Amino acid sequence: MIRSLILPVMLYCVAGTVASYFVWHGVNGQRGLKTGEEYEQKLAQLRQERDLLKFQRMQWEARIALIKGEKIDADVLEEEARKRLGRVHKNDVVILLPQESGQQ
């Protein structure tokens, strides 16, 4: 009688353990539901970074277009020459900012 009770309970426990294992990995595993959400967040972050880089590229291309070509914009040329030579005009206001370690 006890044997007829213990065997089904043991089988249910083993089946429950196996099912729990697969459910846990379905939610938390390498290809589970939480991982999919993390991938979506990372993808959104990378898209935002890509859009920022595209915007910066457009700014640089517009600036280069002012210097490059048949006619050079005098203001842009003067600003770039001053920046490269480390010079300022006598009427310029200079604000010194601390340099960050990753930028030049």
Secondary structure as a PSIPRED ss2 file (coil, helix, strand):
# PSIPRED VFORMAT (PSIPRED V4.0)

   1 M C   1.000  0.000  0.000
   2 I H   0.000  1.000  0.000
   3 R H   0.000  1.000  0.000
   4 S H   0.000  1.000  0.000
   5 L H   0.000  1.000  0.000
   6 I H   0.000  1.000  0.000
   7 L H   0.000  1.000  0.000
   8 P H   0.000  1.000  0.000
   9 V H   0.000  1.000  0.000
  10 M H   0.000  1.000  0.000
  11 L H   0.000  1.000  0.000
  12 Y H   0.000  1.000  0.000
  13 C H   0.000  1.000  0.000
  14 V H   0.000  1.000  0.000
  15 A H   0.000  1.000  0.000
  16 G H   0.000  1.000  0.000
  17 T H   0.000  1.000  0.000
  18 V H   0.000  1.000  0.000
  19 A H   0.000  1.000  0.000
  20 S H   0.000  1.000  0.000
  21 Y H   0.000  1.000  0.000
  22 F H   0.000  1.000  0.000
  23 V H   0.000  1.000  0.000
  24 W H   0.000  1.000  0.000
  25 H H   0.000  1.000  0.000
  26 G H   0.000  1.000  0.000
  27 V H   0.000  1.000  0.000
  28 N H   0.000  1.000  0.000
  29 G C   1.000  0.000  0.000
  30 Q C   1.000  0.000  0.000
  31 R C   1.000  0.000  0.000
  32 G C   1.000  0.000  0.000
  33 L H   0.000  1.000  0.000
  34 K H   0.000  1.000  0.000
  35 T H   0.000  1.000  0.000
  36 G H   0.000  1.000  0.000
  37 E H   0.000  1.000  0.000
  38 E H   0.000  1.000  0.000
  39 Y H   0.000  1.000  0.000
  40 E H   0.000  1.000  0.000
  41 Q H   0.000  1.000  0.000
  42 K H   0.000  1.000  0.000
  43 L H   0.000  1.000  0.000
  44 A H   0.000  1.000  0.000
  45 Q H   0.000  1.000  0.000
  46 L H   0.000  1.000  0.000
  47 R H   0.000  1.000  0.000
  48 Q H   0.000  1.000  0.000
  49 E H   0.000  1.000  0.000
  50 R H   0.000  1.000  0.000
  51 D H   0.000  1.000  0.000
  52 L H   0.000  1.000  0.000
  53 L H   0.000  1.000  0.000
  54 K H   0.000  1.000  0.000
  55 F H   0.000  1.000  0.000
  56 Q H   0.000  1.000  0.000
  57 R H   0.000  1.000  0.000
  58 M H   0.000  1.000  0.000
  59 Q H   0.000  1.000  0.000
  60 W H   0.000  1.000  0.000
  61 E H   0.000  1.000  0.000
  62 A H   0.000  1.000  0.000
  63 R H   0.000  1.000  0.000
  64 I H   0.000  1.000  0.000
  65 A H   0.000  1.000  0.000
  66 L H   0.000  1.000  0.000
  67 I H   0.000  1.000  0.000
  68 K C   1.000  0.000  0.000
  69 G C   1.000  0.000  0.000
  70 E C   1.000  0.000  0.000
  71 K C   1.000  0.000  0.000
  72 I C   1.000  0.000  0.000
  73 D C   1.000  0.000  0.000
  74 A H   0.000  1.000  0.000
  75 D H   0.000  1.000  0.000
  76 V H   0.000  1.000  0.000
  77 L H   0.000  1.000  0.000
  78 E H   0.000  1.000  0.000
  79 E H   0.000  1.000  0.000
  80 E H   0.000  1.000  0.000
  81 A H   0.000  1.000  0.000
  82 R H   0.000  1.000  0.000
  83 K H   0.000  1.000  0.000
  84 R H   0.000  1.000  0.000
  85 L H   0.000  1.000  0.000
  86 G C   1.000  0.000  0.000
  87 R C   1.000  0.000  0.000
  88 V C   1.000  0.000  0.000
  89 H C   1.000  0.000  0.000
  90 K C   1.000  0.000  0.000
  91 N C   1.000  0.000  0.000
  92 D C   1.000  0.000  0.000
  93 V C   1.000  0.000  0.000
  94 V C   1.000  0.000  0.000
  95 I C   1.000  0.000  0.000
  96 L C   1.000  0.000  0.000
  97 L C   1.000  0.000  0.000
  98 P C   1.000  0.000  0.000
  99 Q C   1.000  0.000  0.000
 100 E C   1.000  0.000  0.000
 101 S C   1.000  0.000  0.000
 102 G C   1.000  0.000  0.000
 103 Q C   1.000  0.000  0.000
 104 Q C   1.000  0.000  0.000
